[in-house]
Amino acid sequence: MSEAVAGAVAERFTQLYGAGPEGVWAAPGRVNLIGEHTDYNDGFVMPFALPHTAVAAVSRRDDGVLRLHSADVDDGAGGVAELRVADLAPGTDRGWTAYPAGVVWALREAGHEVTGADIHLASTVPAGAGLSSSAALEIVVALALNDLYGLGLRGWQLARLCQRAENVYVGAPVGIMDQTAAACCEAGHALFLDTRDLSQRQIPFDLAAEGMRLLVVDTRVKHAHSEGEYGKRRAGCEKGAALLGVDALRDVPYAGLDEALERLGDDEEVRRLVRHVVTEDERVERVVSLLEAGDTAAIGPVLTEGHVSLRDDFRISCRELDLVVDTALAAGALGARMTGGGFGGSAIVLARTADVDTLTKAVQEAFAQAGLTAPRVFEAVPSAGARRLA
Ligand code: GLA
């Protein structure tokens, strides 16, 4: 399968640029099993990679020119964007090219000699669905340039550079989870990641073998205020950490939560944010313990607890996400929660294999009855992280 994809992307590259690429790379989208809005609080996360990938065919250039083309963007002209690497500067680009160009900028800023490239991109990661299509784009470009220019950077180092590209060049205040997931996930595993030092453990996560499935339900909505709200939550968490005199909310121990909340006095909003982050870190640790003990079905209620916390304390769910969770649970799911940044995007549902069809139908009917656009439902199989295809 990946050979056919690599061949098709290489062929398009050849049409666009007149010669074949030096190589073809892929990087996946992700879903996050548990650990939401903990990454910019130095906490724990547990994503796994989707089979959906961003694929890049790339060749080096030595003349300072960066040419970019995407199969997924219809700019009317079907055009190739042409930039000069020396001119790349944060805030100058608000379009899709900011992601690959931002990566080149971040590599050069960090002192790596990248003298240009021809890049053609094609992605199967659903955009705007909270499945990290941007991180997949960033990481695939970073990995290709790392290989071609012999930079010798490790996956976690590429993730840091791509986060910097997104924070500074694109201007989105995201954490480190999505880029690390795209770079470091392994097939058949979820990635238990400590976002403070990026130490990680691959946790075997083979649901099918245990008679279970994880469904992704893409609600196909993305509420317009999501980016501003993300920044507000992040600022609120930082305020909480400052009030409590810690570097990050990760440093508030679960056992000391009540005392911390008391110290925050009547700042109800900060109290809610702190409570979510501290309890969410504990939920990640609980899920890891349960999976390592082979008690997979028991993670269901922990996922659902996570949703309640995101809905009531962090306040980033929405009608469509709640509808998926409530309907799935009523139809017999083991657990369900929103995943990703919130305010739309996707939810995940843990179910016994035998219940998958009934559950899927129940969710689809609930959306139809509510007059909402039909959601896209698919099974998420933990897949490979970023890699060279050809
Ligand atoms: C988005 C961000 C991540 C993370 C999640 C919430 O996906 O890109 O860094 O903060 O939201 O967990």
Residues whose N, C-alpha, C, O or C-beta is under 5 A from the ligand:
A	BS01	GLA	G35 E36 H37 T38 D39 V174 G175 I176 M177 D178 G340 G341
